[in-house]
Amino acid sequence: MIGFLDILLYVLMAVVFVILCVGIYSLVRGGEFGRSWSNRLMRARVLFQFLAVLVIVAGFWLKGAFGS
C-alpha cells in the first residue's frame, strides 16, 4: 500500500508542476489566454496540492499504524 501512495504522490507532484508551468506561461503570455485560464489553473493547482498533502498524511498514518 505504501508503494501505491508513493507512486500516487509522484504523479500528483508532476501534475502540480505541469499546472504551475502552464500558469506561469499564461502570466507571461497575457492577453485573452491569461485572463481566461489563470484563475482556473490556480484553482486546479491548489486542488492537486491539497490532494498531494492528503497522500502525504495518509502515508505517514499508514507507516505509523503498520510500522513499515
N, C-alpha and C positions, 0 to 999 in steps of 0.2 A: 504493500500500500504506500509506503514511503517513496518508493521508486516512481510510482504514478504521480504523486504530488510533486516530486522534483521535476519531472518532465512537464507537468502542467504549469509549474511556476516558471520554467524557462520559456514556455510558449507564451504565457501571459506577459512576461518581461519583453519578449520580442515584439508582441503586438503593441505594447505601450511605447516601445522605441519607435516603431514604424509610424504610429499615430502622432508621436511627438515630432518626428521629422517632417511629416506631411503638414502638421500645424505650423512649423517654422517656415516651411515653403510657402504656405498660404499667407503668412505675415509678410514675407519678403515680396511675393508677387503682388499682393494687394489687389485693388480693383474689385470687380464683382465676385471673383472667386474667393478672395479673402473675406468679404462681407458675408457671403452665403455659407462658407464652410468653417470659419474659425470657431464659432460658438459650438457647432456640432462636434468638431474634433476635440475641443476642450472637454466637453461632457463625456465623450467616449473615452478619452484618456483618464479622466477621473474615475469612471466606472471600472475600467480594466485595472487601474492601480488599486482600487478597493478590492477587486477580486484577487489580485496578487497578494495583498495583505491578508485576506481571509485564508488563502492557501498556506501562507507562512505560519499563521496562527494554528491552523489545523495540523500542520507538520510538527510544530512544537508540542501540541497537545498529544498527538499520537506517539511521538517519541517519549514523552513523559509518562503516558499511560501504559505503553507496552515495553518501555525500556530498551529500545533498539537503538 
